[in-house]
Amino acid sequence: MKGECSMTALEASRLIDWLKAHGHTDEEATQCIKCIAGVLDPATGESKKQ
């Protein structure tokens, strides 16, 4: 998928709430947001080199 996408603070907050309501930890919610933002490599769970 190409192009710039963004998530508002409210959308991120709702996603975090949903993840936590479905049994995910704060750390997992943080990793999810980082993965969506392209900062975290989903395959390895490590930060991508910028």
mmCIF file of the N, C-alpha and C atoms, coordinates in Angstrom:
data_MODEL
# 
_entry.id   MODEL 
# 
loop_
_atom_site.group_PDB 
_atom_site.id 
_atom_site.type_symbol 
_atom_site.label_atom_id 
_atom_site.label_alt_id 
_atom_site.label_comp_id 
_atom_site.label_asym_id 
_atom_site.label_entity_id 
_atom_site.label_seq_id 
_atom_site.pdbx_PDB_ins_code 
_atom_site.Cartn_x 
_atom_site.Cartn_y 
_atom_site.Cartn_z 
_atom_site.occupancy 
_atom_site.B_iso_or_equiv 
_atom_site.pdbx_formal_charge 
_atom_site.auth_seq_id 
_atom_site.auth_comp_id 
_atom_site.auth_asym_id 
_atom_site.auth_atom_id 
_atom_site.pdbx_PDB_model_num 
ATOM 1   N N  . MET A 1 1  ? 0.849   -1.167  0.000  1.00 0.00 ? 1  MET A N  1 
ATOM 2   C CA . MET A 1 1  ? 0.000   0.000   0.000  1.00 0.00 ? 1  MET A CA 1 
ATOM 3   C C  . MET A 1 1  ? 0.897   1.233   0.000  1.00 0.00 ? 1  MET A C  1 
ATOM 4   N N  . LYS A 1 2  ? 0.702   2.088   -0.978 1.00 0.00 ? 2  LYS A N  1 
ATOM 5   C CA . LYS A 1 2  ? 1.515   3.292   -1.074 1.00 0.00 ? 2  LYS A CA 1 
ATOM 6   C C  . LYS A 1 2  ? 0.721   4.494   -0.625 1.00 0.00 ? 2  LYS A C  1 
ATOM 7   N N  . GLY A 1 3  ? 1.446   5.549   -0.308 1.00 0.00 ? 3  GLY A N  1 
ATOM 8   C CA . GLY A 1 3  ? 0.796   6.784   0.089  1.00 0.00 ? 3  GLY A CA 1 
ATOM 9   C C  . GLY A 1 3  ? 0.939   7.035   1.572  1.00 0.00 ? 3  GLY A C  1 
ATOM 10  N N  . GLU A 1 4  ? 0.718   8.266   1.926  1.00 0.00 ? 4  GLU A N  1 
ATOM 11  C CA . GLU A 1 4  ? 0.812   8.681   3.328  1.00 0.00 ? 4  GLU A CA 1 
ATOM 12  C C  . GLU A 1 4  ? -0.539  8.508   4.003  1.00 0.00 ? 4  GLU A C  1 
ATOM 13  N N  . CYS A 1 5  ? -0.535  7.846   5.116  1.00 0.00 ? 5  CYS A N  1 
ATOM 14  C CA . CYS A 1 5  ? -1.746  7.670   5.910  1.00 0.00 ? 5  CYS A CA 1 
ATOM 15  C C  . CYS A 1 5  ? -1.477  8.233   7.295  1.00 0.00 ? 5  CYS A C  1 
ATOM 16  N N  . SER A 1 6  ? -2.519  8.598   7.968  1.00 0.00 ? 6  SER A N  1 
ATOM 17  C CA . SER A 1 6  ? -2.337  9.105   9.322  1.00 0.00 ? 6  SER A CA 1 
ATOM 18  C C  . SER A 1 6  ? -3.458  8.600   10.209 1.00 0.00 ? 6  SER A C  1 
ATOM 19  N N  . MET A 1 7  ? -3.195  8.626   11.495 1.00 0.00 ? 7  MET A N  1 
ATOM 20  C CA . MET A 1 7  ? -4.169  8.224   12.497 1.00 0.00 ? 7  MET A CA 1 
ATOM 21  C C  . MET A 1 7  ? -4.257  9.362   13.505 1.00 0.00 ? 7  MET A C  1 
ATOM 22  N N  . THR A 1 8  ? -5.461  9.792   13.789 1.00 0.00 ? 8  THR A N  1 
ATOM 23  C CA . THR A 1 8  ? -5.625  10.853  14.779 1.00 0.00 ? 8  THR A CA 1 
ATOM 24  C C  . THR A 1 8  ? -5.357  10.297  16.174 1.00 0.00 ? 8  THR A C  1 
ATOM 25  N N  . ALA A 1 9  ? -5.148  11.179  17.114 1.00 0.00 ? 9  ALA A N  1 
ATOM 26  C CA . ALA A 1 9  ? -4.948  10.768  18.505 1.00 0.00 ? 9  ALA A CA 1 
ATOM 27  C C  . ALA A 1 9  ? -6.176  10.026  19.014 1.00 0.00 ? 9  ALA A C  1 
ATOM 28  N N  . LEU A 1 10 ? -7.361  10.473  18.614 1.00 0.00 ? 10 LEU A N  1 
ATOM 29  C CA . LEU A 1 10 ? -8.596  9.817   19.045 1.00 0.00 ? 10 LEU A CA 1 
ATOM 30  C C  . LEU A 1 10 ? -8.679  8.405   18.481 1.00 0.00 ? 10 LEU A C  1 
ATOM 31  N N  . GLU A 1 11 ? -8.310  8.224   17.215 1.00 0.00 ? 11 GLU A N  1 
ATOM 32  C CA . GLU A 1 11 ? -8.311  6.889   16.612 1.00 0.00 ? 11 GLU A CA 1 
ATOM 33  C C  . GLU A 1 11 ? -7.304  5.978   17.303 1.00 0.00 ? 11 GLU A C  1 
ATOM 34  N N  . ALA A 1 12 ? -6.130  6.498   17.603 1.00 0.00 ? 12 ALA A N  1 
ATOM 35  C CA . ALA A 1 12 ? -5.114  5.709   18.301 1.00 0.00 ? 12 ALA A CA 1 
ATOM 36  C C  . ALA A 1 12 ? -5.606  5.313   19.687 1.00 0.00 ? 12 ALA A C  1 
ATOM 37  N N  . SER A 1 13 ? -6.251  6.240   20.372 1.00 0.00 ? 13 SER A N  1 
ATOM 38  C CA . SER A 1 13 ? -6.794  5.959   21.700 1.00 0.00 ? 13 SER A CA 1 
ATOM 39  C C  . SER A 1 13 ? -7.859  4.872   21.639 1.00 0.00 ? 13 SER A C  1 
ATOM 40  N N  . ARG A 1 14 ? -8.722  4.949   20.653 1.00 0.00 ? 14 ARG A N  1 
ATOM 41  C CA . ARG A 1 14 ? -9.772  3.927   20.488 1.00 0.00 ? 14 ARG A CA 1 
ATOM 42  C C  . ARG A 1 14 ? -9.168  2.567   20.179 1.00 0.00 ? 14 ARG A C  1 
ATOM 43  N N  . LEU A 1 15 ? -8.122  2.546   19.347 1.00 0.00 ? 15 LEU A N  1 
ATOM 44  C CA . LEU A 1 15 ? -7.448  1.292   19.031 1.00 0.00 ? 15 LEU A CA 1 
ATOM 45  C C  . LEU A 1 15 ? -6.824  0.694   20.287 1.00 0.00 ? 15 LEU A C  1 
ATOM 46  N N  . ILE A 1 16 ? -6.156  1.509   21.079 1.00 0.00 ? 16 ILE A N  1 
ATOM 47  C CA . ILE A 1 16 ? -5.551  1.034   22.327 1.00 0.00 ? 16 ILE A CA 1 
ATOM 48  C C  . ILE A 1 16 ? -6.619  0.469   23.255 1.00 0.00 ? 16 ILE A C  1 
ATOM 49  N N  . ASP A 1 17 ? -7.728  1.181   23.401 1.00 0.00 ? 17 ASP A N  1 
ATOM 50  C CA . ASP A 1 17 ? -8.826  0.699   24.249 1.00 0.00 ? 17 ASP A CA 1 
ATOM 51  C C  . ASP A 1 17 ? -9.352  -0.639  23.754 1.00 0.00 ? 17 ASP A C  1 
ATOM 52  N N  . TRP A 1 18 ? -9.501  -0.778  22.433 1.00 0.00 ? 18 TRP A N  1 
ATOM 53  C CA . TRP A 1 18 ? -10.020 -2.022  21.854 1.00 0.00 ? 18 TRP A CA 1 
ATOM 54  C C  . TRP A 1 18 ? -9.045  -3.167  22.112 1.00 0.00 ? 18 TRP A C  1 
ATOM 55  N N  . LEU A 1 19 ? -7.759  -2.912  21.880 1.00 0.00 ? 19 LEU A N  1 
ATOM 56  C CA . LEU A 1 19 ? -6.753  -3.948  22.098 1.00 0.00 ? 19 LEU A CA 1 
ATOM 57  C C  . LEU A 1 19 ? -6.740  -4.406  23.553 1.00 0.00 ? 19 LEU A C  1 
ATOM 58  N N  . LYS A 1 20 ? -6.784  -3.457  24.478 1.00 0.00 ? 20 LYS A N  1 
ATOM 59  C CA . LYS A 1 20 ? -6.780  -3.804  25.903 1.00 0.00 ? 20 LYS A CA 1 
ATOM 60  C C  . LYS A 1 20 ? -8.049  -4.559  26.293 1.00 0.00 ? 20 LYS A C  1 
ATOM 61  N N  . ALA A 1 21 ? -9.189  -4.181  25.714 1.00 0.00 ? 21 ALA A N  1 
ATOM 62  C CA . ALA A 1 21 ? -10.449 -4.870  26.009 1.00 0.00 ? 21 ALA A CA 1 
ATOM 63  C C  . ALA A 1 21 ? -10.440 -6.306  25.496 1.00 0.00 ? 21 ALA A C  1 
ATOM 64  N N  . HIS A 1 22 ? -9.580  -6.584  24.520 1.00 0.00 ? 22 HIS A N  1 
ATOM 65  C CA . HIS A 1 22 ? -9.479  -7.927  23.962 1.00 0.00 ? 22 HIS A CA 1 
ATOM 66  C C  . HIS A 1 22 ? -8.256  -8.675  24.486 1.00 0.00 ? 22 HIS A C  1 
ATOM 67  N N  . GLY A 1 23 ? -7.762  -8.240  25.649 1.00 0.00 ? 23 GLY A N  1 
ATOM 68  C CA . GLY A 1 23 ? -6.727  -8.992  26.346 1.00 0.00 ? 23 GLY A CA 1 
ATOM 69  C C  . GLY A 1 23 ? -5.287  -8.643  26.023 1.00 0.00 ? 23 GLY A C  1 
ATOM 70  N N  . HIS A 1 24 ? -5.065  -7.607  25.228 1.00 0.00 ? 24 HIS A N  1 
ATOM 71  C CA . HIS A 1 24 ? -3.693  -7.230  24.904 1.00 0.00 ? 24 HIS A CA 1 
ATOM 72  C C  . HIS A 1 24 ? -3.121  -6.324  25.994 1.00 0.00 ? 24 HIS A C  1 
ATOM 73  N N  . THR A 1 25 ? -1.823  -6.404  26.160 1.00 0.00 ? 25 THR A N  1 
ATOM 74  C CA . THR A 1 25 ? -1.139  -5.596  27.172 1.00 0.00 ? 25 THR A CA 1 
ATOM 75  C C  . THR A 1 25 ? -0.858  -4.194  26.628 1.00 0.00 ? 25 THR A C  1 
ATOM 76  N N  . ASP A 1 26 ? -0.451  -3.295  27.532 1.00 0.00 ? 26 ASP A N  1 
ATOM 77  C CA . ASP A 1 26 ? -0.046  -1.955  27.110 1.00 0.00 ? 26 ASP A CA 1 
ATOM 78  C C  . ASP A 1 26 ? 1.117   -2.038  26.118 1.00 0.00 ? 26 ASP A C  1 
ATOM 79  N N  . GLU A 1 27 ? 2.058   -2.928  26.385 1.00 0.00 ? 27 GLU A N  1 
ATOM 80  C CA . GLU A 1 27 ? 3.220   -3.095  25.508 1.00 0.00 ? 27 GLU A CA 1 
ATOM 81  C C  . GLU A 1 27 ? 2.788   -3.562  24.121 1.00 0.00 ? 27 GLU A C  1 
ATOM 82  N N  . GLU A 1 28 ? 1.860   -4.504  24.054 1.00 0.00 ? 28 GLU A N  1 
ATOM 83  C CA . GLU A 1 28 ? 1.368   -4.974  22.760 1.00 0.00 ? 28 GLU A CA 1 
ATOM 84  C C  . GLU A 1 28 ? 0.637   -3.861  22.009 1.00 0.00 ? 28 GLU A C  1 
ATOM 85  N N  . ALA A 1 29 ? -0.119  -3.051  22.724 1.00 0.00 ? 29 ALA A N  1 
ATOM 86  C CA . ALA A 1 29 ? -0.821  -1.926  22.099 1.00 0.00 ? 29 ALA A CA 1 
ATOM 87  C C  . ALA A 1 29 ? 0.193   -0.930  21.536 1.00 0.00 ? 29 ALA A C  1 
ATOM 88  N N  . THR A 1 30 ? 1.259   -0.673  22.286 1.00 0.00 ? 30 THR A N  1 
ATOM 89  C CA . THR A 1 30 ? 2.309   0.234   21.823 1.00 0.00 ? 30 THR A CA 1 
ATOM 90  C C  . THR A 1 30 ? 2.981   -0.324  20.579 1.00 0.00 ? 30 THR A C  1 
ATOM 91  N N  . GLN A 1 31 ? 3.291   -1.606  20.583 1.00 0.00 ? 31 GLN A N  1 
ATOM 92  C CA . GLN A 1 31 ? 3.916   -2.238  19.425 1.00 0.00 ? 31 GLN A CA 1 
ATOM 93  C C  . GLN A 1 31 ? 2.995   -2.183  18.210 1.00 0.00 ? 31 GLN A C  1 
ATOM 94  N N  . CYS A 1 32 ? 1.703   -2.343  18.420 1.00 0.00 ? 32 CYS A N  1 
ATOM 95  C CA . CYS A 1 32 ? 0.733   -2.268  17.334 1.00 0.00 ? 32 CYS A CA 1 
ATOM 96  C C  . CYS A 1 32 ? 0.766   -0.888  16.680 1.00 0.00 ? 32 CYS A C  1 
ATOM 97  N N  . ILE A 1 33 ? 0.725   0.160   17.492 1.00 0.00 ? 33 ILE A N  1 
ATOM 98  C CA . ILE A 1 33 ? 0.758   1.531   16.976 1.00 0.00 ? 33 ILE A CA 1 
ATOM 99  C C  . ILE A 1 33 ? 2.071   1.779   16.223 1.00 0.00 ? 33 ILE A C  1 
ATOM 100 N N  . LYS A 1 34 ? 3.188   1.311   16.776 1.00 0.00 ? 34 LYS A N  1 
ATOM 101 C CA . LYS A 1 34 ? 4.482   1.492   16.121 1.00 0.00 ? 34 LYS A CA 1 
ATOM 102 C C  . LYS A 1 34 ? 4.534   0.747   14.793 1.00 0.00 ? 34 LYS A C  1 
ATOM 103 N N  . CYS A 1 35 ? 3.953   -0.437  14.743 1.00 0.00 ? 35 CYS A N  1 
ATOM 104 C CA . CYS A 1 35 ? 3.921   -1.215  13.509 1.00 0.00 ? 35 CYS A CA 1 
ATOM 105 C C  . CYS A 1 35 ? 3.098   -0.489  12.450 1.00 0.00 ? 35 CYS A C  1 
ATOM 106 N N  . ILE A 1 36 ? 1.934   0.021   12.830 1.00 0.00 ? 36 ILE A N  1 
ATOM 107 C CA . ILE A 1 36 ? 1.084   0.768   11.899 1.00 0.00 ? 36 ILE A CA 1 
ATOM 108 C C  . ILE A 1 36 ? 1.817   2.007   11.392 1.00 0.00 ? 36 ILE A C  1 
ATOM 109 N N  . ALA A 1 37 ? 2.565   2.663   12.263 1.00 0.00 ? 37 ALA A N  1 
ATOM 110 C CA . ALA A 1 37 ? 3.295   3.881   11.902 1.00 0.00 ? 37 ALA A CA 1 
ATOM 111 C C  . ALA A 1 37 ? 4.528   3.582   11.049 1.00 0.00 ? 37 ALA A C  1 
ATOM 112 N N  . GLY A 1 38 ? 4.895   2.309   10.954 1.00 0.00 ? 38 GLY A N  1 
ATOM 113 C CA . GLY A 1 38 ? 6.059   1.943   10.162 1.00 0.00 ? 38 GLY A CA 1 
ATOM 114 C C  . GLY A 1 38 ? 7.366   2.055   10.909 1.00 0.00 ? 38 GLY A C  1 
ATOM 115 N N  . VAL A 1 39 ? 7.303   2.172   12.221 1.00 0.00 ? 39 VAL A N  1 
ATOM 116 C CA . VAL A 1 39 ? 8.499   2.303   13.049 1.00 0.00 ? 39 VAL A CA 1 
ATOM 117 C C  . VAL A 1 39 ? 8.992   0.935   13.507 1.00 0.00 ? 39 VAL A C  1 
ATOM 118 N N  . LEU A 1 40 ? 8.097   -0.035  13.573 1.00 0.00 ? 40 LEU A N  1 
ATOM 119 C CA . LEU A 1 40 ? 8.415   -1.364  14.089 1.00 0.00 ? 40 LEU A CA 1 
ATOM 120 C C  . LEU A 1 40 ? 8.252   -2.389  12.975 1.00 0.00 ? 40 LEU A C  1 
ATOM 121 N N  . ASP A 1 41 ? 9.227   -3.277  12.836 1.00 0.00 ? 41 ASP A N  1 
ATOM 122 C CA . ASP A 1 41 ? 9.157   -4.350  11.852 1.00 0.00 ? 41 ASP A CA 1 
ATOM 123 C C  . ASP A 1 41 ? 8.262   -5.458  12.406 1.00 0.00 ? 41 ASP A C  1 
ATOM 124 N N  . PRO A 1 42 ? 7.120   -5.738  11.756 1.00 0.00 ? 42 PRO A N  1 
ATOM 125 C CA . PRO A 1 42 ? 6.199   -6.737  12.290 1.00 0.00 ? 42 PRO A CA 1 
ATOM 126 C C  . PRO A 1 42 ? 6.778   -8.150  12.310 1.00 0.00 ? 42 PRO A C  1 
ATOM 127 N N  . ALA A 1 43 ? 7.722   -8.439  11.427 1.00 0.00 ? 43 ALA A N  1 
ATOM 128 C CA . ALA A 1 43 ? 8.309   -9.772  11.370 1.00 0.00 ? 43 ALA A CA 1 
ATOM 129 C C  . ALA A 1 43 ? 9.247   -10.041 12.535 1.00 0.00 ? 43 ALA A C  1 
ATOM 130 N N  . THR A 1 44 ? 9.991   -9.019  12.950 1.00 0.00 ? 44 THR A N  1 
ATOM 131 C CA . THR A 1 44 ? 10.992  -9.225  13.998 1.00 0.00 ? 44 THR A CA 1 
ATOM 132 C C  . THR A 1 44 ? 10.627  -8.578  15.323 1.00 0.00 ? 44 THR A C  1 
ATOM 133 N N  . GLY A 1 45 ? 9.722   -7.598  15.288 1.00 0.00 ? 45 GLY A N  1 
ATOM 134 C CA . GLY A 1 45 ? 9.371   -6.881  16.507 1.00 0.00 ? 45 GLY A CA 1 
ATOM 135 C C  . GLY A 1 45 ? 10.412  -5.860  16.915 1.00 0.00 ? 45 GLY A C  1 
ATOM 136 N N  . GLU A 1 46 ? 11.379  -5.601  16.018 1.00 0.00 ? 46 GLU A N  1 
ATOM 137 C CA . GLU A 1 46 ? 12.443  -4.650  16.310 1.00 0.00 ? 46 GLU A CA 1 
ATOM 138 C C  . GLU A 1 46 ? 12.223  -3.357  15.543 1.00 0.00 ? 46 GLU A C  1 
ATOM 139 N N  . SER A 1 47 ? 12.814  -2.281  16.054 1.00 0.00 ? 47 SER A N  1 
ATOM 140 C CA . SER A 1 47 ? 12.710  -0.981  15.395 1.00 0.00 ? 47 SER A CA 1 
ATOM 141 C C  . SER A 1 47 ? 13.360  -1.042  14.023 1.00 0.00 ? 47 SER A C  1 
ATOM 142 N N  . LYS A 1 48 ? 12.696  -0.393  13.048 1.00 0.00 ? 48 LYS A N  1 
ATOM 143 C CA . LYS A 1 48 ? 13.267  -0.313  11.707 1.00 0.00 ? 48 LYS A CA 1 
ATOM 144 C C  . LYS A 1 48 ? 14.337  0.759   11.688 1.00 0.00 ? 48 LYS A C  1 
ATOM 145 N N  . LYS A 1 49 ? 15.361  0.527   10.888 1.00 0.00 ? 49 LYS A N  1 
ATOM 146 C CA . LYS A 1 49 ? 16.415  1.526   10.707 1.00 0.00 ? 49 LYS A CA 1 
ATOM 147 C C  . LYS A 1 49 ? 15.849  2.637   9.837  1.00 0.00 ? 49 LYS A C  1 
ATOM 148 N N  . GLN A 1 50 ? 15.995  3.876   10.267 1.00 0.00 ? 50 GLN A N  1 
ATOM 149 C CA . GLN A 1 50 ? 15.463  5.021   9.515  1.00 0.00 ? 50 GLN A CA 1 
ATOM 150 C C  . GLN A 1 50 ? 16.488  5.544   8.557  1.00 0.00 ? 50 GLN A C  1 
# 
